Amino acid sequence: MIAAKAKGPEAPVPLVIESIQRIDEALCLKMTNIMHTAYYVAKKELPFTQFRTLHGLINRTGGKLPDCYESDKACARFIVDIYEMEREKLLNKIKQASYDIKHGNAGGILDAIHAAFEEAGISHWKDWVLAAMGQL
């Protein structure tokens, strides 16, 4: 006789799915390390060809990065992906500031603008705004 399988939250997770979840976590960690390496190349304004050297260094020191991404072209793709993610975050903050302006939340407006510029690495934005207002 075949026993009925348990269903619902108490049901055991099949071994295959459990293995796939572990693989996904490991791949996610590897991809995070690759993105950090690509970000470092962009932040330090290094040539994309340095990505291969950094990739090899990480693997030699115990890190595990997939070899299929070990190229300057992969580095360029990752930097574009990072840019698009960060741009989207910044645009969302600007949209939130726009919402605050429409709804008259003055404190929220300044906080949102300040946070957006600081996160973008622009520290002298107030001087720029004052200079632009002086030109009006």
C-alpha positions as CSV (number, residue, x, y, z in Angstrom):
1,M,0.0,0.0,0.0
2,I,1.2,3.5,-0.8
3,A,1.1,6.1,2.0
4,A,-0.6,9.4,1.3
5,K,1.8,12.3,0.9
6,A,1.4,15.1,3.3
7,K,0.3,18.4,1.8
8,G,0.4,22.0,3.1
9,P,3.0,23.7,5.2
10,E,3.8,20.6,7.1
11,A,4.7,18.6,4.0
12,P,8.4,17.8,3.6
13,V,10.3,19.6,0.9
14,P,11.3,17.2,-1.9
15,L,15.1,16.6,-2.0
16,V,15.3,17.9,-5.5
17,I,13.8,21.3,-4.6
18,E,15.9,21.5,-1.5
19,S,19.0,20.9,-3.6
20,I,18.0,23.6,-6.2
21,Q,17.4,26.1,-3.4
22,R,20.9,25.4,-2.1
23,I,22.4,25.8,-5.6
24,D,20.4,29.1,-6.0
25,E,21.8,30.4,-2.7
26,A,25.4,29.5,-3.8
27,L,25.0,31.0,-7.2
28,C,23.5,34.2,-5.7
29,L,26.6,34.5,-3.4
30,K,28.9,34.0,-6.4
31,M,27.0,36.6,-8.5
32,T,27.1,39.1,-5.6
33,N,30.9,38.7,-5.4
34,I,31.2,39.2,-9.2
35,M,29.0,42.4,-9.0
36,H,31.2,43.7,-6.1
37,T,34.3,43.1,-8.2
38,A,32.8,44.8,-11.3
39,Y,31.7,47.7,-9.0
40,Y,35.3,48.0,-7.7
41,V,36.6,48.2,-11.3
42,A,34.2,51.0,-12.1
43,K,34.7,52.9,-8.8
44,K,38.5,52.9,-9.2
45,E,38.2,53.7,-12.9
46,L,40.3,50.7,-13.8
47,P,40.3,49.3,-17.3
48,F,37.8,46.5,-17.8
49,T,40.7,44.1,-18.6
50,Q,41.7,44.3,-14.8
51,F,38.4,42.4,-14.1
52,R,40.0,39.1,-15.3
53,T,43.0,39.6,-12.9
54,L,40.7,40.4,-9.9
55,H,38.5,37.5,-10.8
56,G,41.5,35.2,-10.7
57,L,42.8,36.7,-7.5
58,I,39.4,36.1,-5.8
59,N,39.4,32.4,-6.9
60,R,43.0,31.9,-5.8
61,T,42.3,33.3,-2.3
62,G,39.4,31.0,-1.6
63,G,36.5,32.8,-3.3
64,K,34.5,31.0,-5.9
65,L,33.5,32.9,-9.0
66,P,32.1,31.2,-12.1
67,D,34.8,31.1,-14.8
68,C,32.2,31.8,-17.5
69,Y,32.2,35.4,-16.5
70,E,35.9,36.0,-16.5
71,S,36.2,38.6,-19.3
72,D,36.3,42.3,-19.8
73,K,33.0,42.1,-21.8
74,A,31.3,40.5,-18.8
75,C,32.6,43.3,-16.6
76,A,31.2,45.9,-18.9
77,R,27.8,44.1,-18.8
78,F,27.8,43.9,-15.0
79,I,28.7,47.6,-14.7
80,V,25.8,48.5,-17.0
81,D,23.5,46.3,-14.8
82,I,24.7,48.0,-11.6
83,Y,24.2,51.4,-13.2
84,E,20.6,50.5,-14.2
85,M,19.8,49.2,-10.7
86,E,21.2,52.3,-9.0
87,R,19.6,54.6,-11.5
88,E,16.2,53.0,-10.7
89,K,16.7,53.4,-7.0
90,L,17.6,57.1,-7.5
91,L,14.6,57.7,-9.8
92,N,12.3,56.1,-7.2
93,K,13.6,58.5,-4.5
94,I,13.1,61.4,-6.9
95,K,9.5,60.2,-7.5
96,Q,8.9,60.0,-3.8
97,A,10.2,63.6,-3.4
98,S,7.8,64.7,-6.2
99,Y,5.0,63.0,-4.3
100,D,6.0,64.9,-1.1
101,I,6.0,68.2,-3.1
102,K,2.5,67.5,-4.4
103,H,1.2,66.7,-0.9
104,G,3.0,69.6,0.8
105,N,5.3,67.6,3.0
106,A,8.2,70.1,3.1
107,G,10.3,68.2,5.6
108,G,10.0,65.0,3.6
109,I,11.0,66.9,0.4
110,L,14.3,68.1,1.8
111,D,15.1,64.8,3.4
112,A,14.3,62.9,0.1
113,I,16.4,65.3,-2.0
114,H,19.3,65.2,0.5
115,A,19.3,61.4,0.7
116,A,19.1,61.0,-3.1
117,F,22.1,63.4,-3.8
118,E,24.1,61.9,-0.9
119,E,23.5,58.3,-2.2
120,A,24.6,59.4,-5.7
121,G,27.8,60.7,-4.2
122,I,27.1,64.4,-4.8
123,S,27.9,66.2,-1.6
124,H,28.0,69.9,-2.8
125,W,24.5,69.8,-4.3
126,K,23.3,72.7,-2.1
127,D,26.0,75.0,-3.5
128,W,24.9,74.1,-7.0
129,V,21.2,74.8,-6.3
130,L,22.1,78.2,-4.7
131,A,24.3,79.1,-7.7
132,A,21.6,78.1,-10.1
133,M,19.0,80.2,-8.2
134,G,21.4,83.2,-8.3
135,Q,21.4,83.0,-12.1
136,L,17.6,83.3,-12.3
